[in-house]
Amino acid sequence: MERQIGELVEVIEAVGAFGGYRKTQRKECLNLVRRLKLLIPLLEEMREADGQIPAAALGNLKRALQSVKKLLKQCSYGSKIYLALESEAVMIRFHAVYDKLNQALDDIPYDEIGISVEVKEQVDLMRMQFRRARRRTDTQDIELAMDMMVVLSKTDDRNADSAILERLATKLDLHTVADLNAETLAVTKLVKRKGRKTTESIRQVIDLLRKFKQFVGIDGAKVPDAPVASRSLEKCPSLIIPHEFLCPITLEIMTDPVIIATGQTYERESIQKWLDSNRRTCPKTGQTLSHLSLAPNYALRNLILQWCERNNFKLPKKNVHSGSNSSTAELMEEISSLVQNLSSCQLDVQRKAIVKIRMLSKENPENRILIANSGGIPPLVHLLPYPDLKIQEQTVTALLNLSIDEANKRLIAREGAIPAIVEILQNGTNAARENSAAALFSLSMLDENKVLVASLNGIPALVNLLQNGTNRGKKDAATALFNLSLNQTNKTRAIKAGIILPLLHLLEDKNLGMVDEALSILLLLVSHPEGRKEIGQLSFIETLVEIIKNGTPKNKECATSVLLELGLHNSSFILAALQFGVYEYLVDIVRCGTNRAQRKANSLLQHMSKCEHIP
């Protein structure tokens, strides 16, 4: 018994040594560790107890603690992307652990072995906390979920720009090259552990990791491929190259090494990509850079060339930079001139300046900052109401590009752009309306702008585009409406604007490929009483059941979630779905659907069993 209790104490101490929990589960992990430490006094008294402790009770407690250790280890060392993507499933595991611990603690004969009243009260308090945690459902990080949806979209990826990737990197603690290298190892282990059972979520993890690495400038090819799950990473030629010759970002031999403000050396091309992504830190140390100058490291380059000659190693062919900041100065001068031309009295000069700014603002994040710092946003906003439709189109597109930068979002809204963008959304060309919808999506990433867009009648205009726009216009409108409907008041506005009917049309028209987008918006709206009322007036349940039967795995998952939300509030929806044969389709999803779809289908089947008139 002494040995068994010692093992239990070791498990708790090992759990206490874990750290660096992923943001998405950090609060739950720290609370669980804190509560487990309350078990130490109990174990100490059990060690000194006079009475015999049943071996089964100790075994149950050990198994519960091992489950805790396994879960917390994953939350500490597992893939950050996977834990965010599967946050709901991870929370279910936490709840299962709470149940195991409660059951194990319930099996201990406290009175028989002489546990003190004080320790027993402490254990009772801990068990009550587990029960409360079991019932609690933390508010979902909606922005994180939405950003994931946009970035992982297989359709129009225009909005999945650097700003969204940057925001996701911040939320997931994937800022630095070291973070991404650690995440690559975690994903590789995850893929290897899953073997041939490569699920949709694993593919999404790999896809998002590749996007992060490409964004930072790391070679995306080093991300493991989903189909070859069990294969270890192959050895690459860089393993034989002296470590100091490798760029810390790409882990490839440097052809044009440069020194940055912190004294670290990088390949010029890779560090320039890092800086062009609006980063002002050293990738290796995380220090803020005092300046952005890149100084050629001639001494290291000579050493690399000598080593290559001795080892008959051919350097990749790249243009070695002569070293000058003149191009940046020329760009700043060009942008300053273009901003001045926006206020020109000559229409042709204005038009050319807008087109050029639109192109520059599309190219990279640095240009967006330079244009804003040069005072380009106010004159662009003033040009939005210009009667020339082409100027309107180019101007709203330029502002869309500029709005990708977080600081520019506030500046564009502060200058009064949103009313004019809504006006273009109502009356502009098709292209202008599409880009106006995309601009409203981008601007409404800030909560204060969600309210402002709605108060200026932006929602009815977006619903109109959703119903009558081009395919691309419908996609832009759907993305913006999803974002705006995260606000509870805006749900009412969207429902009153007639959003339900065009969403139903999107579900029925499979050629548009917008079933997921429509279901995602409907899932937000069914949480609102008016939304459920509107949906109940349509032949909506039959369409949902059809999707649950024949849709893609993601379609089925979303449709099941919507039907569950409806059914929890009104059993008549469940009864209607049963008439269309939903029961057998849900059983099929439980057997082979996505992880989330399986959970939703199980919940729906359990709810059905409680409803009356269901066999």
Salt bridges, closest charged atoms under 4 A:
GLU2 OE2 - ARG47 NE 3.18
GLU7 OE2 - ARG3 NH1 2.84
GLU7 OE1 - LYS62 NZ 2.92
GLU28 OE1 - ARG136 NH2 2.76
GLU86 OE1 - ARG599 NH1 3.98
GLU88 OE1 - ARG596 NE 3.18
GLU88 OE1 - ARG599 NH2 4.00
GLU88 OE2 - LYS600 NZ 3.46
ASP99 OD2 - ARG134 NE 3.22
ASP106 OD1 - ARG127 NH2 3.59
ASP124 OD1 - LYS120 NZ 3.12
ASP138 OD1 - ARG136 NE 2.93
ASP141 OD2 - LYS171 NZ 3.07
GLU143 OE2 - ARG167 NE 3.85
GLU143 OE1 - LYS171 NZ 3.71
ASP147 OD2 - ARG167 NE 2.74
ASP156 OD2 - ARG472 NE 3.69
ASP161 OD1 - ARG368 NH2 3.67
GLU166 OE1 - ARG279 NH2 3.67
ASP173 OD1 - LYS23 NZ 3.65
ASP173 OD2 - ARG26 NH2 3.15
ASP173 OD1 - HIS175 NE2 3.56
ASP207 OD2 - LYS154 NZ 3.91
ASP219 OD2 - LYS222 NZ 3.48
ASP225 OD1 - ARG210 NH2 3.45
GLU234 OE2 - ARG231 NH1 3.71
GLU252 OE2 - LYS222 NZ 3.91
ASP256 OD2 - ARG268 NE 2.86
GLU269 OE1 - LYS318 NZ 3.85
GLU334 OE2 - LYS356 NZ 3.83
ASP348 OD1 - ARG351 NH1 3.99
ASP348 OD2 - LYS352 NZ 3.47
GLU366 OE1 - ARG280 NH2 2.71
ASP388 OD2 - ARG351 NH2 3.35
GLU393 OE1 - LYS390 NZ 3.56
GLU406 OE1 - ARG167 NH1 3.39
ASP447 OD1 - LYS450 NZ 3.20
GLU448 OE2 - ARG410 NE 3.50
ASP476 OD1 - ARG158 NH2 2.50
GLU557 OE2 - LYS554 NZ 3.19
GLU557 OE2 - ARG596 NH1 3.55
GLU565 OE2 - HIS569 ND1 3.83
ASP588 OD1 - ARG591 NH2 2.43
GLU612 OE1 - HIS613 NE2 3.80
